[in-house]
Amino acid sequence: MGKLGRAALVASLAIGFVGFAAVPAAQAAPAPCTGFVQNFRFGGDVEVPNGATCTLSNVVVGNRVLVDPGGNLVLQGTTVAGNLNATQPASIRIDALGSSCSAGPPATCTQPSIIRGTATIDGTTSVPAGFLKNYICNGSKVTGDNLVVKNSSSAAPWDIGGATCSFGGVNVSSVTRIQSNAGNVSLANLRSGDNIVINSNTGGGSLVNSHSGFSILCGGGGANNPLYTASGNSAAFTDQSRFGTC
């Protein structure tokens, strides 16, 4: 074979190899969760179907948790390696593993729930069975990015680190955003590495004893009506809650 022929063969093999390598591997379908799962490790995504209640207790999820419209999610001392994406869920509870908590002082939980990506909870419609509010409590952490709670209905109030929480508040590595909720959203004992943004809410609420590593911003994308009550908060830069409202 001449030099040109050999070159053409090598080129064709190289193109074929690149073409083969570029085909992505099929992503496994999410594992459905419709009941109580304890002491388990999922390799990939977990999905909560419409109408189901999924409780993950002392569980590791290898990628995302996806909550479909009408799904109910309970996390107890569970680690999610990716994002939590809940779209029009019926209810959400994010809590520590109960047996890992101590009244102290100080009150602590050694096994909180941890979300290593972003937690986006959009359009919650109701509350968990046996509870008056949805809640994120007891040392729960969003370590990868933002916590977003938005568009909750008037029938879906929230407690984030407040009275429902016996053993501490919530830690967010980046931005905490509370936006366009018709239900009451109360926040307390929150530590947010970046901004705390509270805007366009119509259900009222409060921000108490919380700290932002950057700014506390109230109403930048639309005023809260009624205004949030605020006390005991601090921010490294701008603190719009310092006048007692937000």
C-alpha positions, -999 to +999 in steps of 0.1 A: +000+000+000+014+035-009+019+063+015-014+080+004-033+048+009-019+042+044-026+078+053-062+075+042-067+043+062-052+058+093-075+089+089-106+067+084-098+047+115-092+078+136-125+093+124-143+061+132-128+059+167-137+095+175-172+090+163-176+059+185-162+077+215-185+106+211-217+085+216-227+091+252-235+062+275-272+057+282-282+073+315-299+049+339-336+057+346-343+072+380-351+047+407-387+052+418-393+057+455-428+052+468-423+042+504-398+040+533-362+033+524-336+029+552-298+023+554-294+021+516-272+036+488-286+045+454-261+048+426-280+074+405-312+095+405-342+089+427-377+100+416-408+105+437-439+099+416-471+118+417-492+109+448-463+088+464-447+095+498-409+087+497-390+086+530-352+083+528-337+076+562-299+072+565-297+069+527-270+081+502-283+091+468-256+090+441-270+118+420-303+138+421-336+135+439-365+145+416-399+151+431-428+150+406-459+171+409-480+158+438-451+138+453-442+139+490-405+138+501-390+131+536-353+132+541-339+120+574-301+121+578-298+115+541-270+127+517-279+137+482-248+139+460-265+161+433-295+185+432-329+183+448-354+193+422-390+194+434-416+208+410-451+213+424-446+188+452-474+181+477-450+184+506-414+184+517-396+175+550-358+178+553-346+167+587-318+151+607-318+115+617-337+116+650-314+093+669-284+114+661-297+145+679-289+157+714-306+184+735-272+196+746-264+223+754-258+231+727-285+212+708-269+194+679-275+167+653-245+146+642-263+132+611-282+160+593-295+158+558-270+171+532-277+182+496-244+186+478-260+205+448-287+230+446-321+225+463-349+240+443-384+236+456-410+252+433-447+254+438-454+233+469-491+227+473-498+213+507-481+202+540-468+168+552-493+145+569-493+152+607-476+186+604-487+222+601-459+233+578-433+220+553-399+223+569-361+222+566-346+217+600-321+205+625-287+213+609-297+204+573-272+216+548-271+227+512-234+225+506-231+227+468-250+258+458-283+276+464-315+269+484-346+282+465-381+280+479-406+297+456-442+298+443-457+279+473-494+280+475-513+296+504-520+260+517-482+253+519-465+273+547-429+267+555-406+267+586-369+269+577-349+265+609-377+279+632-401+266+658-404+231+642-367+226+647-355+215+681-318+211+672-307+240+651-312+258+618-301+254+582-267+260+565-265+271+529-232+275+511-243+301+486-276+320+481-308+315+500-338+327+479-374+329+492-396+342+463-432+346+453-447+324+480-484+327+488-479+307+520-462+320+551-424+313+551-406+317+584-368+315+586-346+314+617-310+304+626-301+304+590-265+306+579-261+315+542-226+319+526-239+344+501-270+365+498-303+359+516-329+372+491-366+375+502-389+391+476-424+391+461-439+370+488-476+375+497-480+350+526-459+369+552-432+355+574-402+363+595-364+363+594-348+358+628-312+353+641-299+346+606-266+355+590-255+362+554-220+361+543-228+388+518-261+407+519-297+404+532-319+418+504-356+424+508-379+431+479-353+436+452-374+418+427-407+430+442-417+440+477-430+415+502-466+422+511-471+420+540-435+428+550-415+401+568-408+408+605-370+407+612-348+406+643-313+395+653-299+392+618-265+402+605-248+404+571-212+410+560-223+438+537-259+452+531-285+443+557-320+454+547-335+436+577-319+459+602-350+481+605-371+453+619-388+444+586-378+427+554 
